[in-house]
Amino acid sequence: MPSHPGSWALPLPELLERARAVRDAATGTRITYSPKVFIPLTMLCRDRCGYCTFAQPPARLDAPYLTPEQVLRIARQGASAGCHEALFTLGERPEDRYPVAAEWLATHGYGTTVDYLRAMCELVASETGLLPHANAGALHADELASLRPVAASQGMMLESLRDDLDAHRGSPDKLAARRLATLESAGELGIPFTTGILVGIGEDREDRIAALEAIAESHARHGHVQEVIVQNFLPKPGTSMHQHPPCPPDAFLEAIALARLILPAEVHLQAPPNLSDDFGVLLDAGIDDWGGVSPVTADHVNPERPWPARDRLREVTEAAGFELAPRLTIYPEFATNPDRWVDDALRFVVLDRSDAEGLGRDDPGAVHPQTVGEVRNVGDGAEVVLVGRRSTQWYVGLDADPPVLVPASGRATGRVADVLDAVRRGEVPDEDQITALFAARGREVAAVAQLADELREEVVGDAVTWVSNRNINYTNVCTFKCRFCGFSKGPRSLNLRGTPYLLTLDDI
């Protein structure tokens, strides 16, 4: 890693080109995003950041905190809309500034805001299946540890290492040493962590590089930084920085490119699409992730900037030659290594939401059922959840057409295209090439299917055969207790197996 800012003194076009090359080598044609629901647990905050409209005084709020019922209502809307992430955003330590916050917490049986956050994360995960991400600011090690069993990932923007910025005057939690300590503690605790920088709040190019290098150094020690957000400052009415100029576009693109070049290639790079009018240009700077995008809730930190619709996000992504893929709040590299990065209490929830690569499942069966009717114990410790009739799950034999998840046609690019070209030339794909085909997404899947159809036609023409058989199951009673089996196991009320039977030889 270069040790001084002059090492990055390259013209912007060259920086962008190099950043794209690093991104393409690491993630290929895949651009991810996290379908999320935004839960503003409290808008009270003890800090006084000059750019923030999220934090509000008590007089402007109906209540200091969202109630558990309000939290669940928001989370269930997200679950019904196919979200995977429940983003908890909140002000930092409001009870230290506002007596009304301390009183509310005490009345409801909580000592601190972090205690209440922990309870709400646990509630959302257990009741909706959404994976909580706790964005609670500069927490101490014991607070981070308390959230680990209930939040699949945690986050805190580093923002800047400058302690003399007017933007952070009166904000004790924005001191660099304090935030670096949180970043370091998260690594020591094995917490998948999101951090980032804010561009255009009074810092300069050297400051941005210093902050990015500090993040890279912490990740080198612990391997815990899953993503870095590079966010551009936009002035907001009603703040002390409302007359401060917005972040210049070139400075923003340069900061993204520098982040891609300074950070290790395995650290994902994100820029929010709703803070740029032409957000497709961000792909030119080397990002591989759009961050959390909600089909349900507003961006409460930037309420004047709505998120693009998912179809628009996909359209822009595909126009640039990439494929859009949903992810979890915990990235695949961490989700697929649960022994190190996932608390035992969250393993099932993470696994339930993950596809084979550790990304977010995009099939409707992954959407958490809207209604949980009952939980029963089948006698061996395995719980069976009865879901409501509005469940979106589809399975073979269901009296309904399966959903269409793959485009009718498509054109592959990148690695998948290279493998398909090799197969067309008659080459036998090796293990790495087969793995690349299994990783196909969107239009790439359509291209794989198209080539498979062509090869089938070459071998057998248009003939499709079938076998008329009889499946004789002589009993549905079994002494084994395989947890995946719906044929010979489960309470009769679930209608998985019907009445127990044992056929005679004459019956067979």
N, C-alpha and C positions, 0 to 999 in steps of 0.2 A: 504494500500500500504506500503510495507517495506520502511523504511526511510534511509537505508544505503546499499551499494553494497554487504556487506557480507551476506545479507539475500538471495542473489541469488547464493551463492557459492555452486552450485550443479554440479555433473559430467555432461558433455555434453549430454550423452544418456538420463539421467533423465530430464534434461531441455527440450530436444526435445519431449520426451514423454508427459510431462505436457503441453507443448505448443500445441501439436496435440490435446490433450483432450479438452483444452479450445476452440480451433478452431472448432472441431467436434460438441461440444455442442452448439455452436453459429450458425454455418452455415451448419452443416450436410455434405452432399455430394456435395454441390455446390461450384464450383470455378468460379469466374467471370473474365471477361476481358472487356476492352473498345475498340471496333473497332474505330480507330481514324485516323485522318489525321494531320500531323505535319506541322505547319505553322511557320517558323522562321522569324518573322516580322522584326527583325534587329539583326545582329550579332555583332554590336558595343556594347561595355560595358565599364563603367568607372572603373570596378573592374579588378583586376589582379590575379585571382586565379591560383595557381600553377599547377592545374591538368586539366585546361579547354582548350579544343580545339574548343569549340563553338564560343567563342569571337574572333573576328578578327579585325585587324586595317583597317582603310578605304582603304588603298592602295591595300588590297587583295580582296576588294569587288567591284562589278560592280556599286552598288548604296548603300547609307546608309540604306535604308528601301525598303521592298517590296512595289510595287505599289498596289492600290486597284485591278487592273486587274489581277496582279499576285496572290494576295491573293484569289480572287474568282476562278481563274483557278485551284489552288490547292484544294480549298474547294469543287468545283464541281467534281473533280476527286474522292475525298473521298465519296461524296454523291452517286455517280454512283456506287461505289464499296461496298456500304452498310454500310459505317461508320456512327456513331452517334455523335462522338466528333470531334471538331476542336480545337486542342491543339495549343494555341499561346504561343510560347517560345521566349524570347528576352533578350538581355542584359539589365543591370540595368542603367538607367539614362545616356545614352551615350551622350546626349546633354551637360552634365556638363563637359565632357572631350574633346569631338571632335567638333570643330566649324562647320565641314561639316554636322554633325547631326543637330545642332541647325539651321543652314541655310536651310537645307532641310525641316525641320518642319515648319519654318516660311514661306518659299516659298509656302508650300501647305496648309497654314492656321491653323497650329496647334501650341500650345504653348509648349507642352511636348510630350514625347514618350507615356505617359499614355493616353493623349488626342487622339493620333492617334490610339492607341490600342483600345480604346473605340469605335471609329468610325468603325474600321475593324471588331470588334466583332459584332456590330450591323448589318453591311453589310452582314456578313456570315450567321447570324441567319435568317435574313429576306429573303435572296436570295437563300439559300440552305437548310434551315431547320436543319442544323447541330447545335449542342449545343456547344458554345464556352467555353473553360476552359482557364482562364487567368493565366499564370505562369510568373508573372512579377516581382517577387522578393520582396524585403522589401519595401512595399508601406505604405504610411501614411493613416490615417483613411479616409480622404476626397477622396483620390485616390481609395481606396477600395470601398467606397460608390458609386463613379461615375461609377465603373465597374459592380456593382451589377445588374442593369437593363439589361445588355447586355451579361453577362457571368453567366451561370448556376452554375458554381463553380469557385473557385480560389485556387491558391496554391503557396507555397514557402517552399523550403526545409530548415529546421532549421539547418541541417548539424551537427553542434557541438556548445556547449556553451563555448568552449575554445577560448579566444581572442588572445592567443599567438602562434597559429599554423603558421608555415611557409607557409602552403598552402594558407592562407588568408592574407598574407602580402601585403599591398597596396590595400586592398579591404574594403573600409569603410562600405559597405552594409552588410558585413558578421559579424559585431560586434553582440555579443549575445543579448545585450539590444535592439538593433535596430530590430532584427528579432523577438524577443519575443514580442515586442510592436506590430508588424504587426500581429502576431498570436493572440494576445489579442484583437486587434481592429476588426479583422475578426469575432471573437466570439461575440463581442458587437454589431456588425452590422447584425448578423444573416446570415453569409455567409458560405455555405458548403465549408469546407476547407481541402486541402490536404497538408501534410507536411511530414517530415521524417528526417532521419539521413544518413550521409555518413560515411562508415566504412573503416578505414585503411588510413586516411590522417594525422596520427600523434597523434590522440587521443587514449585513453586507455579504458579499460572496464568500469572503474568508470565514465569516461566522457560520455560514451554511455548511461549508466543507468541514469545519471543526466539529459541528454537531453530528454530521453524518459519519465522520471518522470515530467519534465517541461511541456511536451506536454499533458500528462495525467491530470495534474493539471489545465491547461487552459481549456481542454475539460470538466473537472468536473464543472467548473464555467459556461460554455456557451453551451456545448453540440454540438459544431460546427465542430469538427475534424471528417471528414467522413472516412479518410484513412491515414495511415502512411506508407511511403515507407522506406524500409531499403535497401540501395544501397551500393554495394561493390566497392571500389576504384580499378581501373585498370590503370597502367601508360600508357601514350600516348606519342609517339614521337613528338618532337617539343614543349614540355612543360617543365617548370623548374623542374617538378617532374618525368621526364621520367625515371630516375634511381631509383626512390623510389619503394620499393617492393610492389607487389599487395597485396590486403587484403587476409590473409590466409583463406582458406575455412572453417576451424573449427571456426575461430573468426567470420566469416560472419554468419554461421549457428547459433552460439551462440547468436549473436546480434538479429537475427530474433526471436529466441525463447524467449529471454528476452523481446523483444518488445511485443510479444503475451501475456506474463505473466504480464507485467507491465501495459499495456494499458487496458482500459475497454473493455469488450468482444464485445461491439457494434461497436468499432472502427475497421474498416477493415484493414488488413495487407497485404502489397504488396511487392514483390521483382521482379525486372525486369528479364524476362527470357532470354533476349539476352546478359546478362553480365555473364552468367554461361554456360560452355560447357555442363554440365549435369544438366539442369535446373529442371528436375523432382525431384531432391533431395531437392529442396526448399520446396516442399510440406511436407516433413518430419519435417520441422522446424516450421510449423504452419501457413503458409500464406493461405489466402483464395481468393487472387486476383493476376492476372498476370499484371495488369496495362494496359496502352494503348498499343495496337499493331496495326500497320498500314499495310494494304495490298497495299498501294500506295506510301508512302513517307519513306525516310530513317529516322533513329534515328539521327538527326542532332547533338545531344549532344555526341553520341557515334557512329559516322558514320562507324567505322571499325567493328561494331558488329550488323549485320542485325537481325531484328526480325524474330522469327520462323514463318513459314506459319501457317495459322489458322488450317489446317488439322493436322500439326505436334503438335500444341499446344493441340488440342483435343485428339490426340493419346496419348500423354504423360499424360494428365489429366485423361483420362479414364483408362489407364493402372494402375494408382494408386488408382482406385476405386471411382473416382469423376466424376461429370458431369460438362461440360463447359457451361457457360451461358453468353451471351453478356449483358453488362450493359450500362447505360448512364454515362456521366461524373459526374452527380449528383447521389449519391447512393439511393437505394429504400427508405431507412428510411427518407430521406430528400425529395425526389420527391413526396412521398405520404403524406407529411405534408406541402403543398404549402403555407398555411397561414403564416407559420413561416420562411420557407427557400427559397421560390421561389418568385422573384419579379413579380408583375402583368404583366409586359411586356413580360415575358418569360413563363407564365403559359401554353399558348396554345402549344408552341413549345415543352415544356417538356411533356405535356400530349400526344401530337401527337406521340412522340417517345417512350412512355412508354407502357409496357404491363400491365396486371392486377396487377402484383406485384410491379410495379415500376422499373422493369428491362428494358433493351432495347428490343424492338420488334425485333424478328428474322425472321418474315415473310416478303416476298418480297414486300408486299404492304406498308411496313413501309419505304422502301427506297425512299428518296425524288425524285420526278420525275426529269429527267435530263433537261427538258425544261419547263419553265413556259411561256405559250403563251400569256395569257391575264388575267386580273383580272376585274371582273364585279361586280357591286352592284345590288342585286336582288330587291332592293326597301325597305328593312327593316333593313339595316345596316349590313346584313350578306354578306360577300364577297365569291364569287365562283371563284376558281382558275381553269382556263383551263390549262391542262397539255399537254405536247407534246406526240406524238404518241409512243415514246420510253418508256413511263411510265411502270414500272414493276408491277403495280397493277393488281391483279387478283380478279375476283368476279364471283359469280354464274351467269351462262348464257353466260360467255365469251367463244368465240369460240377457246379455247385452253385448254390443259390439265393443271390442277392445279399443282403447284410445290410440290415435295415430301419433307416434312420437318421432318418427323419422320422415324427413322430406321425401317426396316421390322421386326426386332426382337431385343430383348435386355434383359438384366438382371438387375433388380433393386437391389440396396443395401441400407443400412441405413434405414431411417424412412419409405420410400416408400415400401421397401421390407417387413418391419414389418407389415404395414397395409395390404398389399396384402396377407401375410400369415394368418392374422387374418380373412380376408374375405374368404379365402379358408377353414378355419375351421368352417365357418358358422356364424361368428360373424357379427353383424350389425355395420357398421362403425359409429362413432360419428362425431360431427362437426369438431373436431380437426383432426381426421383421414381423413375426406373428404377434408379438407383444404390441408393436406399433399399430397393427390393424385392430387389435382389441381396444386400443385407446382412442379409436376414431370417435368423432363427435359430429352431430348435426349433419351437414352436407357430406362430410367424409364417410359417414355410415351409409348414406345413399350411394356414394361412389363404390364402396366395397360391395354392397348388395348388387349393384349394376354389373360389376365384373363377375360376381358369382353367377348371376343369371346367364351371362354370356358364356361362361365356361360350362355350365350345365347344358346349354343349348348345343354346344359343340359336341358334348359327350353323348347325350341321349335325345337331343332334339326337343320337341315340345311335349313328349310323353311324360306324364306324372302318374306313378303307380301308387296303389294303396293295398292294404291287406285287410280282409274281413276276418276278425278273430273273436274269440270269446275269452274274457278275462275271468277265470274261476278263482275267486277268493273263498277258500273253504271256511275261514273264520276271521272275525275281526277282534278276537280276544287275544291279547298278547301279554306275556309276563315281563317283557322289557319295557323300559320307560324312556324311550328315545324322545327328546324334547322337540324334535322337528316334526314328529309324525302326527298327522291329523286323521289317519285312517283307523288306527286301533287304539287311540287314546283320546282322552278328553271327556268332560261331563256330557251326558246325553243332551243337556239343555242347549249345548252349542251346535247340535245337529251335525257333528263331524263324522259320526260313524253309524248312527241309528241304533236299533236294538241289537244287543249282542247275539251272535249266532255261531253255530258250528254245524256245517253241512255233513250229512251222512254220505257214504259211498254211493247210495242210490241217488241222492240229490245231485252229486257231482256227475 
